[in-house]
Amino acid sequence: MKRSEFRASLAERFDPRYAQALLHDLVLPGLGSRTATDALEAGEDPQRVWDALVIELRLPEDARFPHRSGDTPRH
């Protein structure tokens, strides 16, 4: 997943305000207890950040690769 695909997937799945809160406020244990923003800024792979969001938010398995499916239902 590219950063642009990460941003597009986030925008398609979540309301913009909620997406921003997830990026900046949600601490992700799978990423060393960092936020998605902190992890991305530290150079973490966007797919790994997306996977951590999917796990923490308990999204269905099909949410792991929205950029490949072309179908990103809203949460």
MODELLER restraints for C-alpha pairs under 7 A, 6 or more apart:
rsr = mdl.restraints
at = mdl.atoms
rsr.add(forms.Gaussian(group=physical.xy_distance, feature=features.Distance(at['CA:1:A'], at['CA:46:A']), mean=5.96, stdev=0.5))
rsr.add(forms.Gaussian(group=physical.xy_distance, feature=features.Distance(at['CA:1:A'], at['CA:47:A']), mean=5.08, stdev=0.5))
rsr.add(forms.Gaussian(group=physical.xy_distance, feature=features.Distance(at['CA:2:A'], at['CA:46:A']), mean=6.32, stdev=0.5))
rsr.add(forms.Gaussian(group=physical.xy_distance, feature=features.Distance(at['CA:3:A'], at['CA:46:A']), mean=5.82, stdev=0.5))
rsr.add(forms.Gaussian(group=physical.xy_distance, feature=features.Distance(at['CA:5:A'], at['CA:67:A']), mean=6.10, stdev=0.5))
rsr.add(forms.Gaussian(group=physical.xy_distance, feature=features.Distance(at['CA:6:A'], at['CA:46:A']), mean=6.22, stdev=0.5))
rsr.add(forms.Gaussian(group=physical.xy_distance, feature=features.Distance(at['CA:9:A'], at['CA:66:A']), mean=6.34, stdev=0.5))
rsr.add(forms.Gaussian(group=physical.xy_distance, feature=features.Distance(at['CA:9:A'], at['CA:67:A']), mean=6.52, stdev=0.5))
rsr.add(forms.Gaussian(group=physical.xy_distance, feature=features.Distance(at['CA:9:A'], at['CA:72:A']), mean=6.88, stdev=0.5))
rsr.add(forms.Gaussian(group=physical.xy_distance, feature=features.Distance(at['CA:10:A'], at['CA:19:A']), mean=6.33, stdev=0.5))
rsr.add(forms.Gaussian(group=physical.xy_distance, feature=features.Distance(at['CA:11:A'], at['CA:19:A']), mean=6.85, stdev=0.5))
rsr.add(forms.Gaussian(group=physical.xy_distance, feature=features.Distance(at['CA:12:A'], at['CA:72:A']), mean=6.11, stdev=0.5))
rsr.add(forms.Gaussian(group=physical.xy_distance, feature=features.Distance(at['CA:12:A'], at['CA:74:A']), mean=6.60, stdev=0.5))
rsr.add(forms.Gaussian(group=physical.xy_distance, feature=features.Distance(at['CA:13:A'], at['CA:72:A']), mean=5.71, stdev=0.5))
rsr.add(forms.Gaussian(group=physical.xy_distance, feature=features.Distance(at['CA:13:A'], at['CA:73:A']), mean=5.65, stdev=0.5))
rsr.add(forms.Gaussian(group=physical.xy_distance, feature=features.Distance(at['CA:13:A'], at['CA:74:A']), mean=4.08, stdev=0.5))
rsr.add(forms.Gaussian(group=physical.xy_distance, feature=features.Distance(at['CA:13:A'], at['CA:75:A']), mean=5.81, stdev=0.5))
rsr.add(forms.Gaussian(group=physical.xy_distance, feature=features.Distance(at['CA:14:A'], at['CA:74:A']), mean=5.63, stdev=0.5))
rsr.add(forms.Gaussian(group=physical.xy_distance, feature=features.Distance(at['CA:14:A'], at['CA:75:A']), mean=5.94, stdev=0.5))
rsr.add(forms.Gaussian(group=physical.xy_distance, feature=features.Distance(at['CA:23:A'], at['CA:35:A']), mean=6.28, stdev=0.5))
rsr.add(forms.Gaussian(group=physical.xy_distance, feature=features.Distance(at['CA:23:A'], at['CA:36:A']), mean=4.94, stdev=0.5))
rsr.add(forms.Gaussian(group=physical.xy_distance, feature=features.Distance(at['CA:23:A'], at['CA:37:A']), mean=5.34, stdev=0.5))
rsr.add(forms.Gaussian(group=physical.xy_distance, feature=features.Distance(at['CA:24:A'], at['CA:35:A']), mean=5.94, stdev=0.5))
rsr.add(forms.Gaussian(group=physical.xy_distance, feature=features.Distance(at['CA:24:A'], at['CA:36:A']), mean=6.67, stdev=0.5))
rsr.add(forms.Gaussian(group=physical.xy_distance, feature=features.Distance(at['CA:24:A'], at['CA:37:A']), mean=5.75, stdev=0.5))
rsr.add(forms.Gaussian(group=physical.xy_distance, feature=features.Distance(at['CA:25:A'], at['CA:35:A']), mean=6.33, stdev=0.5))
rsr.add(forms.Gaussian(group=physical.xy_distance, feature=features.Distance(at['CA:26:A'], at['CA:35:A']), mean=5.62, stdev=0.5))
rsr.add(forms.Gaussian(group=physical.xy_distance, feature=features.Distance(at['CA:27:A'], at['CA:33:A']), mean=5.37, stdev=0.5))
rsr.add(forms.Gaussian(group=physical.xy_distance, feature=features.Distance(at['CA:27:A'], at['CA:34:A']), mean=5.20, stdev=0.5))
rsr.add(forms.Gaussian(group=physical.xy_distance, feature=features.Distance(at['CA:27:A'], at['CA:35:A']), mean=4.58, stdev=0.5))
rsr.add(forms.Gaussian(group=physical.xy_distance, feature=features.Distance(at['CA:28:A'], at['CA:34:A']), mean=5.57, stdev=0.5))
rsr.add(forms.Gaussian(group=physical.xy_distance, feature=features.Distance(at['CA:28:A'], at['CA:35:A']), mean=5.77, stdev=0.5))
rsr.add(forms.Gaussian(group=physical.xy_distance, feature=features.Distance(at['CA:28:A'], at['CA:52:A']), mean=6.45, stdev=0.5))
rsr.add(forms.Gaussian(group=physical.xy_distance, feature=features.Distance(at['CA:28:A'], at['CA:56:A']), mean=6.80, stdev=0.5))
rsr.add(forms.Gaussian(group=physical.xy_distance, feature=features.Distance(at['CA:30:A'], at['CA:52:A']), mean=5.66, stdev=0.5))
rsr.add(forms.Gaussian(group=physical.xy_distance, feature=features.Distance(at['CA:31:A'], at['CA:39:A']), mean=6.88, stdev=0.5))
rsr.add(forms.Gaussian(group=physical.xy_distance, feature=features.Distance(at['CA:31:A'], at['CA:52:A']), mean=6.92, stdev=0.5))
rsr.add(forms.Gaussian(group=physical.xy_distance, feature=features.Distance(at['CA:36:A'], at['CA:49:A']), mean=6.09, stdev=0.5))
rsr.add(forms.Gaussian(group=physical.xy_distance, feature=features.Distance(at['CA:40:A'], at['CA:46:A']), mean=6.67, stdev=0.5))
rsr.add(forms.Gaussian(group=physical.xy_distance, feature=features.Distance(at['CA:51:A'], at['CA:64:A']), mean=6.04, stdev=0.5))
rsr.add(forms.Gaussian(group=physical.xy_distance, feature=features.Distance(at['CA:54:A'], at['CA:63:A']), mean=6.80, stdev=0.5))
rsr.add(forms.Gaussian(group=physical.xy_distance, feature=features.Distance(at['CA:54:A'], at['CA:64:A']), mean=6.58, stdev=0.5))
rsr.add(forms.Gaussian(group=physical.xy_distance, feature=features.Distance(at['CA:66:A'], at['CA:72:A']), mean=5.50, stdev=0.5))
